[in-house]
Amino acid sequence: MTDLTKQEFVSVYKNIKEIMLRSRQEVAQTINTTLVKTYWEIGRTIVEDEQNHAERAEYGQGLIKELSKQLTKEFGRGFSKSNLFNMRNFYLAYPKFQTVSGKLSWSHYSELLGVSDPNKRSFYEKESINAKWSVRELKRQMNTSLYERLLLSQGKHNKEKVLDLALRGNEIAKAEDIVKDPYVFEFLGIPENKPILESDLEKALIEHIEKFLLELGKGFMYVGSQQRVTLANNHYYVDMVFYNKILRSYVLIELKTGKLMPEAVGQLNMYLNYYHTEVNDEYDQAPIGIILCADKDQIQAEYALGGLSNQIFASQYTLYIPDKEDLADEVEKVIKSYRALSE
């Protein structure tokens, strides 16, 4: 190695390391695809056998019970009754294996099979693929009712939005597509009725920045907090600044632990004008502003935000997971209302 410089060695080592990491990833992907295909095949076999004995009402449950005993004895873990039922339901939900994504693990599909609504399940499947969610991230988004929150955030065109979400996930093409209402900060562990200062809320979000980025959605990168804006020798500070690489826009977030007030809109509008003029480069689109508040009056918000040239949105945040049934009922009301108007 006397004739080999350190730089040459590092270069060769780096290339080999990349080859090994890529190879491991490919092997893991192959194993995952094989496992998912195996479980799908087991599910198909169970369903076809049940269909051949359809006249016997209890046949299916008895079959799975006995299969669980024998397969566990011979092959070990992974063949509990619940897992075999999941394999059966997996085949019923995806009768054509070509519709199964090799990018998701069996654990992903086990979670997805718990969603009975095909549109909702398809949405979470597409988002898991597009956003590269881990199983843990998928579970959080399902627990916080992301599907319903997005539908309720998108205005009155929810019939089309339901189909879009089911077919493609949440596609981001314009500023409105990145905004949710409400945002859910249950990961902060702050009691629902505990008073909190805006500075403390900001500090808590920074400490949990990865989870906050997950809640914000796809394409967000954290720039910083308390970003200074200087105008006429006066210093102001934006609570939190992000950049969305899909929209190519800075996203300025102001935190308000009380109600939405009109003066907050004016202040954020000033920040957006500054970023548009002083911070944006030639490739950046217009900056976006989001006011996260504990409460807002819808009519007051419409008047405060109306007529602005900048894109400013007001959303509530909540410190606890919203009631899923209430959100589902609200979604159903909006969709029924839309259908009545379109008939």
C-alpha positions as CSV (number, residue, x, y, z in Angstrom):
1,M,0.0,0.0,0.0
2,T,3.1,2.2,-0.1
3,D,2.4,3.3,-3.7
4,L,-1.3,4.0,-2.9
5,T,-2.2,7.4,-1.7
6,K,-4.8,7.9,1.0
7,Q,-7.1,9.7,-1.5
8,E,-6.9,6.8,-4.0
9,F,-7.7,4.3,-1.2
10,V,-10.7,6.3,0.0
11,S,-12.0,6.6,-3.5
12,V,-11.8,2.8,-4.1
13,Y,-13.3,2.0,-0.7
14,K,-16.2,4.5,-1.2
15,N,-17.1,2.8,-4.5
16,I,-17.0,-0.7,-3.0
17,K,-19.1,0.5,-0.1
18,E,-21.7,1.9,-2.4
19,I,-21.8,-1.4,-4.3
20,M,-22.3,-3.3,-1.1
21,L,-25.0,-1.0,0.2
22,R,-26.8,-1.1,-3.1
23,S,-26.5,-4.9,-3.2
24,R,-27.9,-5.3,0.3
25,Q,-30.8,-3.1,-0.6
26,E,-31.6,-5.1,-3.7
27,V,-31.4,-8.4,-1.7
28,A,-33.7,-6.9,0.9
29,Q,-36.1,-5.8,-1.8
30,T,-36.1,-9.2,-3.4
31,I,-36.7,-11.0,0.0
32,N,-39.6,-8.6,0.7
33,T,-41.2,-9.1,-2.7
34,T,-40.9,-12.9,-2.3
35,L,-42.4,-12.8,1.2
36,V,-45.3,-10.6,0.1
37,K,-45.9,-12.9,-3.0
38,T,-45.8,-16.0,-0.7
39,Y,-48.4,-14.6,1.6
40,W,-50.6,-13.6,-1.3
41,E,-50.3,-17.2,-2.7
42,I,-51.2,-18.7,0.8
43,G,-54.2,-16.3,0.9
44,R,-55.3,-17.4,-2.6
45,T,-55.0,-21.1,-1.6
46,I,-57.1,-20.6,1.5
47,V,-59.8,-18.6,-0.4
48,E,-60.0,-21.2,-3.2
49,D,-60.3,-24.0,-0.7
50,E,-63.1,-22.2,1.2
51,Q,-65.0,-21.7,-2.1
52,N,-64.8,-25.4,-2.7
53,H,-66.5,-26.0,0.6
54,A,-68.9,-23.1,0.6
55,E,-71.8,-25.3,1.8
56,R,-70.1,-25.7,5.2
57,A,-70.5,-22.4,7.1
58,E,-67.7,-22.9,9.7
59,Y,-65.3,-24.5,7.3
60,G,-63.1,-21.4,6.9
61,Q,-62.5,-20.7,10.6
62,G,-61.7,-24.4,11.3
63,L,-59.3,-24.6,8.3
64,I,-57.3,-21.5,9.5
65,K,-57.2,-22.8,13.1
66,E,-55.7,-26.1,12.0
67,L,-53.4,-24.5,9.5
68,S,-52.1,-22.2,12.1
69,K,-51.2,-25.1,14.4
70,Q,-49.5,-27.2,11.8
71,L,-47.6,-24.4,9.9
72,T,-46.4,-22.9,13.2
73,K,-45.2,-26.4,14.3
74,E,-43.3,-26.9,11.0
75,F,-42.2,-23.4,10.0
76,G,-42.2,-21.4,13.2
77,R,-43.5,-17.9,13.8
78,G,-45.6,-16.0,11.3
79,F,-48.6,-18.3,11.0
80,S,-50.8,-17.2,13.8
81,K,-54.6,-17.3,13.1
82,S,-54.7,-13.5,12.7
83,N,-51.8,-13.5,10.2
84,L,-53.5,-16.3,8.2
85,F,-56.7,-14.3,8.2
86,N,-54.6,-11.3,7.0
87,M,-53.2,-13.4,4.1
88,R,-56.8,-14.5,3.2
89,N,-58.0,-10.9,3.3
90,F,-54.9,-9.8,1.4
91,Y,-55.9,-12.0,-1.6
92,L,-59.5,-10.8,-1.4
93,A,-58.4,-7.1,-1.4
94,Y,-55.8,-7.7,-4.2
95,P,-57.1,-10.6,-6.3
96,K,-54.5,-9.6,-9.0
97,F,-50.9,-9.7,-7.7
98,Q,-49.9,-7.2,-10.3
99,T,-51.7,-4.5,-8.3
100,V,-49.5,-5.2,-5.2
101,S,-46.6,-2.9,-4.8
102,G,-43.2,-4.4,-4.2
103,K,-42.2,-1.2,-2.4
104,L,-44.3,-2.0,0.6
105,S,-43.6,-4.7,3.2
106,W,-46.0,-7.3,4.5
107,S,-46.2,-5.2,7.7
108,H,-47.4,-2.3,5.6
109,Y,-50.1,-4.4,4.0
110,S,-51.1,-5.9,7.4
111,E,-51.9,-2.3,8.6
112,L,-53.7,-1.4,5.3
113,L,-55.9,-4.4,5.5
114,G,-57.4,-2.9,8.7
115,V,-59.0,-0.1,6.5
116,S,-62.3,-1.4,5.2
117,D,-63.0,1.6,2.8
118,P,-61.3,0.8,-0.5
119,N,-60.8,4.4,-1.4
120,K,-59.2,5.2,2.0
121,R,-57.0,2.1,1.9
122,S,-55.9,3.0,-1.7
123,F,-55.0,6.5,-0.5
124,Y,-52.8,5.3,2.4
125,E,-51.2,2.7,0.1
126,K,-50.3,5.4,-2.5
127,E,-49.0,7.8,0.2
128,S,-46.9,5.1,1.8
129,I,-45.2,4.5,-1.6
130,N,-44.9,8.1,-2.6
131,A,-43.7,9.4,0.7
132,K,-41.7,6.3,1.6
133,W,-43.4,5.9,5.0
134,S,-42.2,3.4,7.5
135,V,-44.8,1.2,9.1
136,R,-44.7,3.4,12.1
137,E,-45.3,6.5,10.1
138,L,-48.2,4.8,8.2
139,K,-49.8,3.9,11.6
140,R,-49.5,7.5,12.8
141,Q,-51.1,9.0,9.7
142,M,-53.9,6.5,9.9
143,N,-54.4,7.1,13.6
144,T,-54.5,10.9,13.1
145,S,-57.1,10.5,10.2
146,L,-54.9,12.1,7.5
147,Y,-57.3,11.0,4.8
148,E,-60.3,12.7,6.3
149,R,-58.3,15.8,7.3
150,L,-57.1,16.3,3.7
151,L,-60.6,15.9,2.3
152,L,-62.0,18.4,4.8
153,S,-59.1,20.8,4.0
154,Q,-59.8,20.8,0.2
155,G,-63.0,22.8,0.1
156,K,-66.3,21.7,-1.6
157,H,-64.9,19.7,-4.5
158,N,-64.5,16.6,-2.4
159,K,-66.2,14.1,-4.8
160,E,-63.4,14.5,-7.3
161,K,-60.8,14.8,-4.5
162,V,-61.9,11.4,-3.1
163,L,-61.2,9.8,-6.5
164,D,-57.9,11.7,-6.8
165,L,-56.7,10.7,-3.4
166,A,-57.7,7.1,-4.0
167,L,-55.9,6.9,-7.4
168,R,-52.8,9.0,-6.8
169,G,-52.5,9.8,-3.1
170,N,-52.1,13.5,-2.2
171,E,-50.5,15.1,-5.3
172,I,-48.9,18.5,-4.7
173,A,-49.3,20.9,-7.6
174,K,-50.4,24.1,-5.9
175,A,-50.1,25.8,-2.6
176,E,-53.5,24.6,-1.3
177,D,-52.3,21.0,-1.7
178,I,-49.8,21.3,1.2
179,V,-52.2,22.8,3.7
180,K,-54.1,20.7,6.2
181,D,-56.8,21.7,8.7
182,P,-56.3,20.7,11.5
183,Y,-52.7,19.9,12.0
184,V,-52.2,17.3,14.7
185,F,-49.4,17.7,17.2
186,E,-50.1,14.8,19.6
187,F,-46.5,13.7,19.3
188,L,-45.5,16.7,21.5
189,G,-47.2,15.0,24.5
190,I,-48.7,18.3,25.7
191,P,-52.0,17.9,27.6
192,E,-55.0,19.2,25.6
193,N,-56.1,21.9,28.0
194,K,-52.7,23.0,29.3
195,P,-51.9,26.7,28.5
196,I,-48.7,27.0,26.4
197,L,-46.7,30.0,25.2
198,E,-46.0,30.4,21.5
199,S,-42.2,30.3,22.2
200,D,-42.7,27.0,24.1
201,L,-44.8,25.5,21.3
202,E,-42.1,26.5,18.8
203,K,-39.4,25.0,20.9
204,A,-41.3,21.7,21.3
205,L,-41.9,21.5,17.5
206,I,-38.2,22.0,16.8
207,E,-37.3,19.3,19.4
208,H,-39.6,17.0,17.4
209,I,-38.7,18.3,14.0
210,E,-38.8,14.9,12.2
211,K,-42.3,14.2,13.4
212,F,-43.4,17.8,12.5
213,L,-42.0,17.3,9.0
214,L,-44.0,14.2,8.7
215,E,-47.1,16.0,9.8
216,L,-46.4,18.9,7.3
217,G,-46.2,16.4,4.4
218,K,-44.2,15.6,1.4
219,G,-41.3,17.8,0.1
220,F,-40.7,19.9,3.2
221,M,-37.2,20.8,4.4
222,Y,-36.5,22.7,7.6
223,V,-34.7,26.0,7.1
224,G,-34.8,27.5,10.6
225,S,-36.7,29.2,13.4
226,Q,-36.9,32.9,14.3
227,Q,-35.6,33.9,10.9
228,R,-34.8,37.6,10.9
229,V,-36.5,40.1,8.5
230,T,-35.1,43.6,8.6
231,L,-37.1,46.5,7.2
232,A,-36.2,50.1,7.7
233,N,-33.8,49.2,10.5
234,N,-36.5,47.3,12.3
235,H,-36.0,43.6,13.0
236,Y,-38.8,41.1,12.9
237,Y,-38.7,37.3,13.2
238,V,-40.6,34.6,11.4
239,D,-41.4,31.8,13.8
240,M,-40.5,28.9,11.5
241,V,-39.3,28.7,7.8
242,F,-39.4,25.7,5.6
243,Y,-38.8,25.0,1.9
244,N,-41.0,22.8,-0.1
245,K,-38.9,21.3,-2.9
246,I,-42.0,20.1,-4.9
247,L,-43.5,23.5,-5.1
248,R,-40.1,25.2,-5.0
249,S,-41.4,27.7,-2.5
250,Y,-40.4,28.9,0.9
251,V,-43.1,28.2,3.5
252,L,-43.3,30.7,6.4
253,I,-45.2,29.5,9.5
254,E,-46.4,31.7,12.3
255,L,-47.6,30.1,15.5
256,K,-50.5,31.5,17.5
257,T,-51.6,29.8,20.7
258,G,-54.8,31.9,20.7
259,K,-57.4,32.8,18.1
260,L,-56.6,34.0,14.6
261,M,-56.3,37.8,14.6
262,P,-56.3,40.0,11.6
263,E,-53.0,41.7,12.6
264,A,-51.3,38.3,12.3
265,V,-52.3,38.1,8.7
266,G,-50.9,41.5,8.0
267,Q,-47.6,40.7,9.6
268,L,-47.2,37.4,7.7
269,N,-48.1,39.2,4.5
270,M,-45.2,41.6,5.2
271,Y,-42.8,38.7,5.7
272,L,-44.0,37.1,2.4
273,N,-43.3,40.3,0.5
274,Y,-39.8,40.4,2.0
275,Y,-39.1,36.8,1.0
276,H,-40.4,37.3,-2.5
277,T,-38.2,40.3,-3.0
278,E,-35.1,39.7,-0.9
279,V,-34.8,35.9,-0.4
280,N,-36.2,34.2,-3.5
281,D,-33.9,33.3,-6.3
282,E,-34.9,33.1,-9.9
283,Y,-36.0,29.5,-9.6
284,D,-38.2,29.9,-6.6
285,Q,-42.0,30.3,-6.8
286,A,-43.9,32.7,-4.7
287,P,-43.5,32.0,-0.9
288,I,-46.5,30.6,1.0
289,G,-47.7,31.6,4.5
290,I,-49.4,29.4,7.0
291,I,-50.8,30.7,10.3
292,L,-51.2,27.8,12.8
293,C,-53.6,28.9,15.5
294,A,-55.4,27.2,18.4
295,D,-58.8,28.5,17.2
296,K,-60.2,30.5,14.3
297,D,-63.6,31.9,13.3
298,Q,-64.2,30.8,9.7
299,I,-66.0,34.0,8.6
300,Q,-63.4,36.2,10.2
301,A,-60.7,34.2,8.5
302,E,-62.3,34.5,5.1
303,Y,-62.4,38.3,5.5
304,A,-58.9,38.6,6.9
305,L,-57.4,36.4,4.1
306,G,-59.5,37.6,1.2
307,G,-58.1,39.8,-1.5
308,L,-54.4,39.2,-0.7
309,S,-52.0,38.8,-3.6
310,N,-49.8,36.5,-1.4
311,Q,-50.8,33.0,-0.6
312,I,-51.7,32.8,3.1
313,F,-53.6,30.1,4.8
314,A,-55.0,29.8,8.3
315,S,-55.2,26.3,9.9
316,Q,-56.0,25.2,13.4
317,Y,-53.7,22.8,15.3
318,T,-54.8,20.3,17.9
319,L,-52.7,18.6,20.6
320,Y,-54.6,15.4,20.5
321,I,-55.7,12.9,17.9
322,P,-59.1,14.0,16.5
323,D,-62.1,11.7,16.8
324,K,-62.1,9.5,13.7
325,E,-65.8,9.0,13.6
326,D,-66.6,12.7,13.8
327,L,-64.2,13.4,11.0
328,A,-65.6,10.5,8.9
329,D,-69.1,11.9,9.5
330,E,-68.0,15.4,8.4
331,V,-66.5,14.0,5.2
332,E,-69.7,12.0,4.4
333,K,-71.8,15.2,4.9
334,V,-69.6,17.2,2.5
335,I,-69.6,14.5,-0.1
336,K,-73.4,14.0,0.1
337,S,-73.9,17.8,-0.1
338,Y,-71.7,17.9,-3.2
339,R,-73.6,15.0,-4.8
340,A,-76.9,16.7,-4.2
341,L,-75.8,19.9,-5.8
342,S,-74.3,18.1,-8.9
343,E,-77.4,15.9,-9.6
